[in-house]
Amino acid sequence: MAGGVFVLVALGAEGQRLRNGGDSLPLLIASWLLIMAVCGALLFRRRYPVAVGWFTVLATGAYYLLSDIDGPLIVVPIVALYAVAALGRLRAAIAMAAAMVIVVAAGTLAGGGDISGTVVFMLTGWLVAVVALGSVRHSRVAYAEEEARLRATEERLRIARELHDVIGHNVSMINVQAGAALHRLKENPALAEDALDAIKAGSRETLRELRATLGMLRRVDEEAPTAPAPGLARADELVASAKLAGLAARIVRTGVERSLPAPVDLAAYRIVQESLTNAARHSGAGRVTIRLAYGNGGLTLAVEDDGRGSAARSTSAGGGSGIAGMTERARAVGGELTAGPRPEGGFAVRAQLPYGITGEPMERRDR
């Protein structure tokens, strides 16, 4: 920018000097020094916008007072004025523009024959337009930054939900399995050994998912996690973990299975995971049925247990974030979720998750 403006001003000033004659040698040297200083000041317009703006205004005024060559040096303070407005210094930009108009108008009233009232009026319009354009630029940049901050906040909230789901489910299952192992240690060491194996596997899975989730916070130049995001393809693992915790869990699939969009697949997995955690920790259930119904436009998901429905409901109402988190996940993908006691006893979590147009249907499996 500084180099381009200097070439423009130098060519304009030199061309006018060749046509009309020029200043004396001292004035010529002074005018060229001012041209170089004013154009060179643009190099610092981002770091010191207001200081550079006022310097270009004052130095340009001195140039026109000293030199008989009216080169296009006025371009430089206009560029600096735009930079000041674009960086959000609107008051300084208005003050600079007003000072330029006042000085030019005063020179016209004092009898400067080279400048007319029309020129002053046009200069005022140009300066107002430049300040307005700079202000619009600043507003657009501020809006983009605010939008980026909102996206970052949403991403932090999403990561927080992931951490809650990963840690809450796996640690809860480890706690239940540890209790089962202590209970069975003397009476049935074989079953206690199975529970300890499940604790080992569950802790390893917790660490793996925790690393993958925290990997979202990595620096840009670090490697991305290679493990895929959890989905319903891993629902059997949740059932196996629930069985080791003492729940007789099973999956019933109806409809034609199909590949789900990643957000829907993850939401369905987390809803099943959280529902099993609540059933194991709060409801006192012995049996849990997970129903997955694949429709034409969406997945109907239900997790039903035979535990104490009122107890589960009071737990969720007492400040826990499980059901609220599941509801938020369902709404995030355009679905809805309800949870409450079943008329025949127990507790049920039901969700409708639309998946719209997805990949090719997979082979149907009914379990």
Secondary structure as the mmCIF struct_conf table of DSSP 4:
data_model
#
loop_
_struct_conf.conf_type_id
_struct_conf.id
_struct_conf.beg_label_comp_id
_struct_conf.beg_label_asym_id
_struct_conf.beg_label_seq_id
_struct_conf.end_label_comp_id
_struct_conf.end_label_asym_id
_struct_conf.end_label_seq_id
HELX_RH_AL_P HELX_RH_AL_P1 ALA A 2 ASN A 20
HELX_RH_AL_P HELX_RH_AL_P2 LEU A 25 ALA A 41
HELX_RH_3T_P HELX_RH_3T_P1 LEU A 42 PHE A 44
TURN_TY1_P TURN_TY1_P1 ARG A 45 ARG A 47
BEND BEND1 TYR A 48 TYR A 48
HELX_RH_AL_P HELX_RH_AL_P3 PRO A 49 LEU A 66
BEND BEND2 ASP A 68 ASP A 68
BEND BEND3 PRO A 72 PRO A 72
TURN_TY1_P TURN_TY1_P2 LEU A 73 ILE A 74
HELX_RH_AL_P HELX_RH_AL_P4 VAL A 75 ALA A 86
TURN_TY1_P TURN_TY1_P3 LEU A 87 GLY A 88
HELX_RH_AL_P HELX_RH_AL_P5 LEU A 90 LEU A 109
TURN_TY1_P TURN_TY1_P4 ALA A 110 GLY A 111
TURN_TY1_P TURN_TY1_P5 GLY A 113 ASP A 114
HELX_RH_AL_P HELX_RH_AL_P6 GLY A 117 ARG A 184
TURN_TY1_P TURN_TY1_P6 LEU A 185 GLU A 187
HELX_RH_AL_P HELX_RH_AL_P7 PRO A 189 LEU A 214
HELX_RH_3T_P HELX_RH_3T_P2 GLY A 215 LEU A 217
BEND BEND4 ARG A 218 ARG A 218
TURN_TY1_P TURN_TY1_P7 VAL A 220 ASP A 221
BEND BEND5 GLU A 222 GLU A 222
HELX_LH_PP_P HELX_LH_PP_P1 GLU A 223 PRO A 225
BEND BEND6 ALA A 227 ALA A 227
HELX_LH_PP_P HELX_LH_PP_P2 PRO A 228 PRO A 230
HELX_RH_3T_P HELX_RH_3T_P3 LEU A 232 ARG A 234
HELX_RH_AL_P HELX_RH_AL_P8 ALA A 235 LEU A 244
TURN_TY1_P TURN_TY1_P8 ALA A 245 GLY A 246
STRN STRN1 ALA A 248 GLY A 255
STRN STRN2 ARG A 258 ARG A 258
HELX_LH_PP_P HELX_LH_PP_P3 SER A 259 PRO A 261
HELX_RH_AL_P HELX_RH_AL_P9 ALA A 262 ASN A 278
HELX_RH_PI_P HELX_RH_PI_P1 ALA A 279 SER A 283
BEND BEND7 GLY A 286 GLY A 286
STRN STRN3 ARG A 287 TYR A 294
BEND BEND8 ASN A 296 GLY A 297
STRN STRN4 GLY A 298 ASP A 305
BEND BEND9 ASP A 306 GLY A 307
HELX_RH_AL_P HELX_RH_AL_P10 GLY A 309 ALA A 317
TURN_TY1_P TURN_TY1_P9 GLY A 318 GLY A 319
BEND BEND10 SER A 321 SER A 321
HELX_RH_AL_P HELX_RH_AL_P11 GLY A 322 ALA A 332
TURN_TY1_P TURN_TY1_P10 VAL A 333 GLY A 334
STRN STRN5 GLU A 336 PRO A 341
TURN_TY1_P TURN_TY1_P11 PRO A 343 GLU A 344
BEND BEND11 GLY A 345 GLY A 346
STRN STRN6 PHE A 347 PRO A 354
BEND BEND12 ILE A 357 ILE A 357
BEND BEND13 GLY A 359 GLY A 359
STRN STRN7 PRO A 361 PRO A 361
#
